[in-house]
Each structure stands twice: as structure tokens, then as C-alpha cells.
């Protein structure tokens, strides 16, 4: 099972635009997500263009970081954000409880 993560972890990695677009992909059903070992894979239909995003969350100290890449070749893209949100939705065991400070 991969390292658990939360939407707060995603907020540290992705900008607001990527997060909003990523959520939109999930809401319209444009993300197919799978989990193989520790690797999360998403196929994102971005207006007819299919992008493949892979990510592997891991802990570094008290933070979660992602070894991630997408076929669009843009770091921290909306396809990766959508894949992460879809994974949290489909695989509840990946959800890390949010920390209230």
C-alpha cells in the first residue's frame, strides 16, 4: 500500500489552477485511476487528448512528496492533480487524516 496522503498535501504541491482543473476532471468523469503496488496511474481525457499520469507518494519527514510524471511533461500539472483526487476518491485507504493545527 502506498503512503497515505490528504488534499492538504496536494495543496502544497499543486497551484490553485491545477487543483481546480484536476477536480473538474474528476467531477466530469474524465479520470480512470488504478493502483499497482505503490504506484497510482491515471488516464485523463483532456478534451479528447489522453494523458497518462503516474505518481508514487512517499514520506519525507513529516511531509508527503510525490515522485510523479505525466505524458504532457508539465511538472505539477492538472492531470497529476486529477489523478491524485481520483485515487483518494476510489481508494479510501489512501486517505491520510487531515491534521488540524
Secondary structure, DSSP 8 states (H G I E B T S, - for coil): ----B-HHHHHHHS-HHHHHHHHHHHHTT-EEEEEETTEEEEEEEETTEEEEEEEEEEEETTEEEEEEEETT--TT-HHHHHHHHHHHHH-GGGB------
